[in-house]
């Protein structure tokens, strides 16, 4: 099964009533170890580098976000400032002039969406939630 179609679905879910898309890239990683589920070959893939996926997965798995609070969230080599965490399942981060990250965990995965600079992170939050909640409904 190719998980890459979920990237397209997530991005489509971030459209507002005017048709503006608020997310430009996304990925899904495993909760256990941070292995990528989506491929870097997708045109809109968020390409985590080195141990970035593993670091993100460890924080979510242990529900301990102090590493994000002290060192930020690193994705694609960019350090995003930690904004907040909700219920041990949702993390929001932002970097000036680089947009924002929304990360939400399901039972076995973490869905990550990137908000384009100048767009609304709330719309990306909605898109990420749709995918994470769908995976959760499948027991994943």
C-alpha positions as CSV (number, residue, x, y, z in Angstrom):
1,X,0.0,0.0,0.0
2,X,1.3,3.5,-0.9
3,X,0.8,6.0,1.9
4,X,1.8,8.9,-0.4
5,X,-1.9,9.5,-1.4
6,X,-2.4,10.6,2.2
7,X,-0.1,13.6,1.5
8,X,-2.4,14.7,-1.3
9,X,-5.5,14.2,0.9
10,X,-4.0,16.1,3.9
11,X,-3.1,19.1,1.7
12,X,-6.5,19.1,0.0
13,X,-8.1,19.2,3.5
14,X,-6.3,22.5,4.2
15,X,-8.2,24.5,1.6
16,X,-10.2,27.4,2.9
17,X,-13.5,28.7,1.5
18,X,-11.7,30.8,-1.0
19,X,-9.8,27.7,-2.3
20,X,-6.4,28.7,-0.8
21,X,-4.3,25.7,0.2
22,X,-2.5,26.3,3.5
23,X,-0.2,23.3,3.6
24,X,2.6,22.7,1.1
25,X,4.1,19.4,2.4
26,X,3.4,16.5,4.7
27,X,4.6,13.1,5.8
28,X,3.6,10.2,8.0
29,X,6.1,8.4,10.2
30,X,5.8,5.4,12.5
31,X,5.2,6.1,16.2
32,X,7.5,3.3,17.1
33,X,11.0,4.5,15.9
34,X,10.0,7.2,13.4
35,X,10.4,5.2,10.2
36,X,8.8,7.0,7.2
37,X,5.5,5.6,5.9
38,X,5.3,8.1,3.1
39,X,8.2,8.3,0.5
40,X,10.5,11.3,-0.1
41,X,9.8,10.9,-3.8
42,X,6.3,12.5,-3.5
43,X,6.3,16.1,-4.9
44,X,4.9,17.4,-1.6
45,X,6.8,15.2,0.8
46,X,8.1,16.7,4.0
47,X,11.6,15.1,4.0
48,X,12.8,14.4,7.5
49,X,16.6,14.0,7.7
50,X,18.9,11.8,9.8
51,X,17.4,11.2,13.2
52,X,14.6,13.9,13.0
53,X,11.8,11.3,12.6
54,X,13.2,9.2,15.4
55,X,13.5,12.2,17.7
56,X,9.9,13.2,17.0
57,X,8.6,9.7,17.4
58,X,10.5,9.2,20.8
59,X,8.8,12.4,22.2
60,X,5.4,11.3,21.1
61,X,5.9,7.6,22.2
62,X,7.0,8.7,25.7
63,X,4.6,11.6,25.8
64,X,7.5,13.7,26.9
65,X,7.9,16.9,25.0
66,X,10.6,18.6,27.1
67,X,13.1,18.1,24.3
68,X,10.9,20.1,22.0
69,X,10.4,22.8,24.7
70,X,14.2,23.1,25.2
71,X,15.6,22.5,21.8
72,X,12.7,23.1,19.4
73,X,11.4,20.7,16.7
74,X,13.8,20.0,13.9
75,X,12.4,19.0,10.4
76,X,14.2,19.1,7.1
77,X,17.2,20.6,9.0
78,X,15.2,23.6,10.2
79,X,14.6,24.3,13.8
80,X,11.0,25.3,14.6
81,X,10.1,26.9,17.9
82,X,7.8,24.8,20.1
83,X,4.4,26.5,20.6
84,X,2.4,24.0,22.5
85,X,1.3,20.4,23.1
86,X,-2.2,19.1,23.6
87,X,-3.3,15.8,25.2
88,X,0.1,14.1,24.4
89,X,-1.2,13.8,20.8
90,X,-0.8,17.2,19.1
91,X,2.3,19.4,18.8
92,X,2.5,22.8,17.2
93,X,5.7,24.6,16.2
94,X,6.6,27.7,14.1
95,X,9.7,29.2,12.5
96,X,9.8,32.8,11.4
97,X,9.9,33.0,7.6
98,X,9.7,29.2,7.3
99,X,6.0,28.5,8.2
100,X,4.8,26.1,10.9
101,X,4.5,22.4,11.7
102,X,1.5,20.5,13.0
103,X,2.1,17.0,14.3
104,X,-0.6,14.7,15.5
105,X,-0.3,11.1,16.7
106,X,-2.6,8.2,16.1
107,X,-2.2,4.8,17.7
108,X,0.7,3.8,15.5
109,X,1.7,6.8,13.4
110,X,2.5,10.5,13.5
111,X,1.0,12.7,10.8
112,X,3.1,15.9,10.1
113,X,1.9,18.8,8.0
114,X,3.8,22.0,7.1
115,X,2.0,25.3,6.9
116,X,3.2,27.6,4.1
117,X,4.7,30.9,5.4
118,X,1.9,33.5,5.5
119,X,-0.9,30.9,5.6
120,X,-3.1,29.8,8.5
121,X,-1.8,27.0,10.7
122,X,-5.4,26.3,11.8
123,X,-6.2,25.0,8.4
124,X,-3.2,22.7,8.5
125,X,-4.3,21.5,11.9
126,X,-7.6,20.5,10.4
127,X,-6.0,18.6,7.5
128,X,-3.6,16.8,9.9
129,X,-6.4,15.9,12.3
130,X,-8.5,14.4,9.4
131,X,-5.7,12.0,8.5
132,X,-4.7,11.2,12.1
133,X,-8.3,10.5,13.2
134,X,-8.9,8.4,10.1
135,X,-5.9,6.2,10.9
136,X,-7.0,6.0,14.5
137,X,-10.5,4.8,13.4
138,X,-8.7,2.0,11.5
139,X,-6.9,1.0,14.8
140,X,-3.6,2.4,13.4
